[in-house]
Amino acid sequence: MSESNPETRAAEGSPASAEEKTLDKLLAEAQARIEEQREAWMRAVAEADNTRKRARADVAAAHKYGVERFAETLLPVMDSLETALQAKDVSAIELTYRQLKASLEKASIREINPGPGERFDPHVHQAMAAVESAAEPNTVVEVMQKGYSLHDRVLRPALVTVAKAVESGPGNPISDTGLDSN
């Protein structure tokens, strides 16, 4: 008489008990693999989080210390200017001016200084006034203040006076003179 409960079959070494052992073994292996993959996933998430934090710190440092090299080139200019002011020496001031220009050029800061007759460009010039002139309309007549650009970005536009066409015709076109009054 053979009983059909699992304990008896396991004791007898029947094929059903061997099948249960392999299923239990497969289940244990699958659970181990799942645990390994979960741990690998957790490590990847932690690594991504650490990378994100490092990138934020690098960006913050770049913002904070981004002008360090430029500032280092300006320090000798400041020293020279202080010395020139104490000595009241014009040639020292001119030397300081050249040092400052060199520092700006090293930092890729360029002058925007249009010449008379140059076409007005609203991207790099700011018209402060328009004056009647024999020059071609919409051309620069005078530079009031130089502008500067950093690479291709305008830091400050050049402040200019722009030529406008000379109005020909008698009198002021806005005046009331010469109108018929009934």
C-alpha positions in Angstrom: 0.0 0.0 0.0 1.4 3.2 -1.1 0.5 6.5 0.5 0.4 9.5 -1.7 1.5 12.2 0.6 4.8 14.1 -0.2 6.7 13.0 2.9 6.3 9.4 2.0 7.2 9.9 -1.6 10.4 11.8 -0.6 11.3 9.1 1.7 10.9 6.5 -1.0 13.0 8.4 -3.5 10.2 8.4 -6.1 10.5 10.4 -9.3 8.0 13.0 -7.9 10.4 13.8 -5.0 13.3 14.3 -7.4 11.1 16.6 -9.5 10.2 18.6 -6.4 13.9 18.9 -5.5 14.9 20.2 -8.9 12.0 22.7 -8.8 13.1 23.8 -5.4 16.6 24.1 -6.6 15.5 26.0 -9.8 13.4 28.3 -7.6 16.4 29.0 -5.3 18.7 29.7 -8.2 16.1 32.0 -9.8 15.7 33.9 -6.5 19.5 34.2 -6.1 19.7 35.6 -9.6 16.9 38.0 -8.9 18.7 39.1 -5.7 22.0 39.6 -7.6 20.3 41.6 -10.3 18.5 43.7 -7.7 21.8 44.4 -6.0 23.5 45.3 -9.3 20.5 47.6 -10.1 20.9 49.3 -6.7 24.6 49.8 -7.3 23.9 51.3 -10.7 21.3 53.7 -9.3 23.8 54.7 -6.5 26.6 55.2 -9.1 24.3 57.4 -11.3 23.3 59.4 -8.3 27.0 59.9 -7.3 27.8 60.9 -10.9 24.9 63.4 -10.9 26.2 64.9 -7.6 29.8 65.2 -8.9 28.5 66.9 -12.1 26.6 69.4 -10.1 29.6 70.1 -7.9 31.8 70.5 -11.0 29.3 73.0 -12.6 29.1 74.9 -9.3 32.9 75.1 -9.2 33.1 76.2 -12.8 30.6 79.0 -12.1 32.4 80.1 -9.0 36.0 80.0 -10.3 35.3 80.4 -14.1 36.9 83.8 -14.2 40.0 82.8 -12.2 42.4 82.9 -15.1 41.0 86.2 -16.3 41.3 87.7 -12.8 44.9 86.5 -12.6 45.7 88.4 -15.7 44.1 91.6 -14.3 46.1 91.6 -11.0 49.3 92.9 -12.6 47.2 95.5 -14.4 45.8 96.6 -11.1 49.3 96.7 -9.6 50.6 98.8 -12.5 47.7 101.2 -12.3 48.2 101.8 -8.6 51.9 102.4 -9.1 51.2 104.8 -12.0 48.6 106.8 -10.0 51.1 107.1 -7.1 53.8 108.3 -9.4 51.5 110.4 -11.6 53.4 109.1 -14.6 51.5 109.3 -17.9 53.8 106.7 -19.6 53.0 104.3 -16.8 49.3 104.8 -17.3 49.7 104.1 -21.1 51.6 101.0 -20.2 48.8 99.9 -17.9 46.3 100.6 -20.6 48.2 98.3 -23.0 48.4 95.6 -20.2 44.7 95.8 -19.8 44.0 95.5 -23.5 46.3 92.4 -23.6 44.4 90.9 -20.7 41.1 91.4 -22.4 42.4 89.9 -25.7 43.7 86.8 -23.8 40.2 86.4 -22.4 38.7 86.7 -26.0 37.1 90.1 -25.2 37.2 92.2 -28.3 36.4 95.9 -28.9 33.4 96.9 -31.0 34.5 100.2 -32.4 32.9 101.0 -35.7 34.4 103.6 -38.0 32.6 106.6 -39.5 30.6 105.4 -42.5 30.3 101.8 -41.3 26.8 100.3 -41.7 24.7 100.4 -38.5 24.3 96.9 -37.1 21.7 96.6 -34.4 23.2 93.4 -33.2 26.4 95.1 -32.1 25.6 98.9 -32.1 23.0 100.9 -30.1 21.8 104.1 -31.8 21.8 106.9 -29.3 20.9 109.6 -31.8 20.1 110.1 -35.4 21.4 113.2 -37.1 21.0 114.6 -40.5 24.2 114.0 -42.5 25.5 113.9 -46.0 26.7 110.4 -45.2 24.6 107.5 -46.4 21.5 106.9 -44.1 21.9 104.2 -41.4 25.6 104.5 -41.2 27.7 105.4 -38.1 28.6 109.0 -37.9 30.2 109.0 -34.4 31.1 106.5 -31.7 30.0 107.7 -28.3 31.3 104.7 -26.4 33.1 101.5 -27.6 31.3 98.2 -27.2 32.8 94.8 -26.3 32.1 91.2 -27.1 33.1 87.9 -25.6 33.7 85.4 -28.4 30.4 85.9 -30.4 28.3 87.3 -27.5 28.0 91.1 -27.1 28.8 92.2 -23.6 28.0 95.9 -24.3 27.0 97.3 -27.7 28.9 100.3 -29.1 26.9 103.5 -28.5 26.7 105.4 -31.8 25.2 108.3 -33.6 23.6 107.3 -36.9 23.1 109.3 -40.1 19.7 109.9 -41.4 18.7 111.4 -44.7 18.7 115.2 -45.0 15.1 116.3 -45.4 14.7 118.5 -48.4 11.8 120.8 -48.8 10.6 124.1 -47.5 10.0 124.5 -43.8 9.0 122.2 -41.1 6.6 119.5 -42.3 4.9 119.5 -38.9 4.1 123.3 -38.8 0.8 124.9 -39.5 2.1 127.6 -41.7 1.0 127.7 -45.2 -2.3 126.0 -44.6 -5.5 127.5 -45.9 -7.8 128.8 -43.2 -11.4 129.2 -44.3 
